Amino acid sequence: MTSRKRPEVKFAPREVFEGILEYAVIPTFDLVVELPEDGGVVLVRRTIAPYQNKWALPGLRMFKPEGIDDVIARIAEDELGLDVDVDGKRFLGQYVGRFKTEHERQDLSTGYVVSASSSDIEINADHFSGYQTIKKWGEVPPATGAMYRYYLAKYFNHVDDPSEESAPR
């Protein structure tokens, strides 16, 4: 694992963020976090929009002045309480998420696979109501958001039926 100093990030006040949502695409990162000793990968149950009350991968927005490794490490730490190997990250792909909530929000998500140093998960209770681990495509819950199904399908080398509602866009 790489020990890194976290850059200081600033959050936009809510009224400023509302304007950003109205006019800009939001860069986000989503992680397939592999637990040690074939412990599976982590899914979280979201309590916030978008994908409220759906199963998801841990993910957050990127902030100035973060780099890719910074945001990946911050997501793992802040959302799951885990340290991950950012040097061994594997790119999964990108997905454009369009949502009917929050000013018709649009995200450009970038997905990565990372390995955790432990299985001692402490979820962010402000963002998630629970978590589960899965080891194969057949364990992906039906109530999983389309963006996360896309990344999990790529991870598990599963080809979605293009006619499915959850098919990648």
KADA-V946801 format. One line per field, one symbol per residue. psi: psi as a letter, one per 30 degrees, with the letter a starting at -180 (. if undefined). burial: # if it has 9 or more other C-alpha atoms within 8 Angstrom, else .. A space follows every 10 residues. Layout:
psi=???
burial=???
This chain:
psi=lkkkkklklk kkleeeeeee eeflkkklkk kjjkllhhga lkkkjkflll gkglkllkll lklkgkleee eeeeeeeeef gkkljffgkk kealkjkkkf lihhkkkjkk klklklflgi kjljfffkfl llklfleffk kehkkeeeee eeeeeghkjk jffkegkl.
burial=.......... ......##.# ##..###### ######..## ########.. #..####### ###..#..## ########## ######..#. .#..###.#. ...####### #######.#. ..##..###. #.###.#..# ...####### #####..... .....##..
